[in-house]
Amino acid sequence: MIPYGRQHISRAEIEAVSAVLHSDWLTQGPKVNEFEQALAQYVQAPHAVVCANGTAALHAACAALGLGAEDELWTSPISFVASANCGIYLGAKINFVDIDPLTRNICPQKLAEKLKSARPPKVLVVVHFGGISCDMKAIFALAQEYNFYVVEDAAHAIGTQVDAVPVGACKYSHATCFSFHPVKNLTTGEGGAITTGNAQLAQRLRHFISHGINKNPQDFILESAPPWYYEQQSLGFNYRLCDIQAAVGIEQLKQLEYFIEKRISHVQRYQSALSEFPIVLPFIPPDQRVAMHIYAVQVPAEKRLAIYQHLKSCAIGVNVHYIPIHLQPYYQKLGFKYGDFPTAEAYYAGALTLPLFVDLTVQQQDFVIDELRQALCA
């Protein structure tokens, strides 16, 4: 079986985990801080806060920015449901902005049009689909004009750079959220992180992921607190990452540039081999070094099911990313329906994700290409 995605684990990660298991700290220990510092340095952000998973990162970021029941969150319909669910968790109303058919990301022009005719959101969650960065400069200019927060859902995009600036530096956003699920570019098993340039926001994030508890005596409401004292000053969750996971993340981060080189090489082979196929290939912006997380093509809609079934029968782990969020039954109960975001729906009709992971071999990739050719010709 050739999976659509798979983690790469080396001896270094195994030895790092073993060292933690033999240490005094399995959680809330020094490895978490070490991972945060290394991650912040890698993405060139002043602050990084690691957490349990990418969904927790989105939830924490929105909560720390003050999203609540009287507010709206807007996001892309082409994403995993977590990009919208994070607003539901906080009681906010959800809406979507249709995508650019070329990048499959939120379209800045459609965002501008929507802002002219609707109340602006409190938070806009932009999704870097497949690892391709949104047009953050244009989006952030709109955020400044209409006074809303921008959160980057960079679950697919750690390692991507725009004009040599890493995604996660928060040059044109208030916070960036990452996922470290096993199929992502970097894994900690489960895990996530939020980066930001705002020290106060980082502090609120730390409280939110750890029950809302503050252990800094300088911040206590109670005067003359005893040495064992701590305060819950807000409502939070237990979204912490443990030291075992952080140890894996530290070693993965050391190898990330190698992982990206391999992914870029695989993508280039796909782009070359599939260029004459009657399908739509991912667009790679010339100003970006894209750390591609998934390789999503668009096949003829009327053939998609047959192609999917053929490749599956050949033990090729194709997938579809994504069913538009607004078409999920839960969101249809909220009033969304077919036709609301036609570009996203048109993309989904032919979407098909081909295998892409670090250890994909040339032989495996050629097999995928050959079987896709046969399925398209059938």
N, C-alpha and C positions, 0 to 999 in steps of 0.2 A: 504493500500500500504506500503510495506517495501522498503524504498529507498536504493540505493547502498551506499549513504553517507548522513550525516545530521549533522548540528551544534548542540552543546549542549550549551544552554544559561541559566544561573542561575539568581537569584534575584540580585546577586552582580553586574553583567553587567548592568542590567536595572537601578539600583540605581546609578551606576557610570555615565551612560549616562545622567540621569536626573540631576545629580549634574553639569555636564558640560553645559547642556542646561540652567541652572540657573546661570551660571558663566558669566564672561566678555569675555571669549575666546571660540569660537567655532572652530577656526583654528589658526595655528601658535602660539599656547599658550603653557602652561607648561606641559600639559599631553603628548605631543609628545616627549619632552625631557625625561620625566619620563619613558615612554615606551621604548625609545631607551636605556636608562641606564639599565633598568631591563632586556631587551633582551640581551644586550651585556654581562651582568653578567651571565645570564642563559647559554649561549652558550660558555662562557669563551673567548670572543673576545674583543680586545681593543676598537673597534669602531663598532657601529651599526647605520645605517641610514634607517629610515622607509620611505615608499613611497606608491604610490597609489595602486599598485598591483604587482603581481609577474613578469608580463611582463615588467612593468616599471623598476623593479629591475634589470632584465637581460639587458635591453636596457641601463640603467644608468651604470651598471658595465662595459659593453663592451665599451661604450663611454669614460668612465673615464680611461680605460686602453689604449685608443688611437686607437681602431679598426677603420679602414677607408676603402676607396674605393680600395686601392692597396693590401688589406689584405684578408686572409681567416679565416673563423670560421668553426671549426669542432665540431660536436656534435653527439648524439645518434639518430638513426632513430626511436627508440621506446621512444617517448615522445610526449607531446603536442607541437603543431607547434611553440609556443612562443620560445622554446629553439633554434630554427633555425632562426625564423623571426627577432630576436634581431640583428642578423648580417646583414640581408637584410636592416633593417632600416638605417644602417650606410654605406650602399653601398658595403659591403664586399661580397666576394664569399663564398658560403656555400658548405660544404662537410660533409660526415658522416663516422663514424667508426662503424662497425658491433658489435653486442652484444655477450656477453658470454651467452650461452643457459641456464646456471644454475642460474645466478643472474639477467639476462636480462639487465644488465648494460654494458657500454662500456667495451670491452675486452682489457686488457692491451697488450696481445700478438698481437692482430690484430692491435692495435694502433702502436705498435713497428714496425710491418711489413709495415704499411702504411707510417710511417715516413721515412723508408729506401728508399722508391721509389717515394716520392712526396715532394714538398716544404712544410715545416712545417707551421702550422697555426699561426696566430698572437694570437688567443684565442681558447682554447678548452673548450667547455661547457660540463661538465660531468653531467649526470642525475642520481640521486639516486632513481631509479625506485621503487615505492611502499613503500619507506622508507628504503630500503636496501642500505647501502653505497657502492659506488664504491671502488675499491682497490686504494685508494688515494696515498698511499706510492709509489706503482709501477708507477702510472701515473705521480706523481710529479717528480720522478726520471727521467722520459722521458722528462718532461718539462724543467728540468734543463739541460739535455743533448742537447736538440734541441732548447732551448731558446724560449719558448712560455708561454703565460699566461694561468692559469687554473682558471676557474670560476665554482663553484659548483652550479648546479641547484638543490637546496634542497627543492623544493616546496612540496615534499612528506615527508621530512625527519626531520622536527624539532622534537627534542627529541631523535633521534637516537644517539647512542654512539658507538664508536669503541675503544676498549681497554680503556673504561671509559672516553674517550675524546669526547665531544659533536660535532656532525656535526654543523658547523658554527664557530668553533674555528679557522678555516683557518690554521691548522697546516701544511697541504699539498696543499694549494691553495692560490691564491691571493685575492679572494673574494668568498663569499657564498651568494646565493640569495634564499629568502623564499617567499612563497605565503600564504596569510591569507584568502583565499576564504572560504566560509562556509563549504565545504566538507573536508577541510584540518584539520590537528590535532589541530590547533589553528586558530581562525577566528577573524577578525575585520570587517566582512561584505565583503568588498573588501579591499585589502591591501597587502603590501609586505615589504621586508626589505633586505638590503645588510649588511653583516658583513665583516670586514677586519682587518688585523693587521697593515695596512699601514696608517699613519695619513694623508699623502698628498693625497692618493687615497680617503680617507673619505671626505676630504675637496672638492675634485673635484666632488664627488658624491653629496654632499650637494648643490653645485652650479648647477649641471646639473638638479636636480629635482626641482629647484626653479628659472627657467628662465635664469640661468647663472649669477644671480645677486649676488654681493658681498657687504655686508654691514659693513665689518670690516675696519675702517679708516686706520689701519696699512697696508692694502693691496691695498689702492687706488692708482691709477695712478695720479690722480689730487692732487696736493699739496694744503694745506690750504683749505680743503673742508669744506663747511658749514655744520651745524649739521643735516640737513635733507637729506644729500647727500647719494647716493648709486651708484654703477657702475655695468652695465652689461659688464662683461669682457669675456664672452663666450656665445655660443648659448645653451640654455637649454630649458626645458619643465616645465610645471606645473604638476609635478608628486607628489605633497605633500599629506601626510596623514593628516586628520583633527583631532582635539582633541576629537571629539565624537568617532571616530574609535579607537584612541589611548587609550581612557578610557576603551573600550571593551577589547582591547588587553592586557592591564595591568591586568585586572581581569581574563582573559583567561590564561595568563601566570602563575598566582598563582595556577590554577587548572590543569596545563598541566601534571604534574606527575600523577595525578589521571586519566586524560584522557588516558595517555599512559598505565597505569596499566590495564584499562578496555579493551583497544585495544589488548594488549598482551594476556589477558585472552580469548578474542573472537578468536584470531588467534590460540591459543593453542587448543581450542575446535574444530575449523575447521581442524587443522592438524591431530588431533586424529580421528575425526569422518570420515574424507575423505581419510584416509591413505590407505584403501583397495579399493577405487574407481579407475576405469581405467582412471585416469586423472593425470596431473602433478601439484604438489603443489609448492607453493613458497619455495625457499631454504632460510633458516635462518642461516647466518654465525655464527659459534660458538663464534667468538670474538666480536660480536655486540649485543647491546641491541637495537632491531629494533622497532621503533615507527611506526608500519605499518599504512600507509595511506589508501591503497587499498589492497584488497585480490584478486589477479589475479591468476586464475588457467588456465591450458590448457586442454581442452576437445578434444576428437577426432574431427579432422577438418571436417569430413564428417557429423558429428552430431551437429556441433556448432549452426547452424541456428535453427534446430528443438528444441534444448535444450533452446536456447535463447527465442524462441517463447513460449515454454511451461512455462518457469518460468515467463515470462511477463504476460501470461494469468492467472497466479496464483497471480498476483499483487506483484511480487517480482522484485524489481528494479535492475536487472542485467545491466551491461554495458560492453563495450569493451575498454580496454586501452592497446595500442593505435593502430590506423591505422598508419603504418609507414609513417613518414613525407615525405620520398622521393617518396611515391606513391600518394600523394596529387596532384591534377591537376596543381596547381601553380608550384610545384617543378618538375613535369614531363615536364612542359614547359621550365624549366631550363636545361633539359637534362637527368634527372634521370629516371630510368625505372625498371620494374620488373626484378629481378635477380641480381640487384646491391648489395644487402645486404641480402643474403639468410637466415642467421640465424634469423635476425629480421623478415623476411617474414614468416619463418616457425613458429616462435612464434605466430605471429599475426593470422595465419590460425586457431588456436585453442583457442585463448585468450578469456577469459570470466571473468569478475569481479563480485564477489559475494558481497552482502551487508556487510559493516563493518562501524560501527560508535559507539560512546560511549554508547548510550542508547539502543543499540540492545539487546533485551531480549533473554533469553535462549529459550523460546517458539518460538520466531521469527526465531532464528538461527536453531533450530531443524526443523522447517517447511521448511526453505531453503534447508537444508541437505536432508530431506525426498523427496522433490520435485525434487531435482537434481538427486537423486538415481532413481526415477521413469523415469525421462527424459533420463537418460543414458541407462536404461534397455528397453526403448521403441523400 
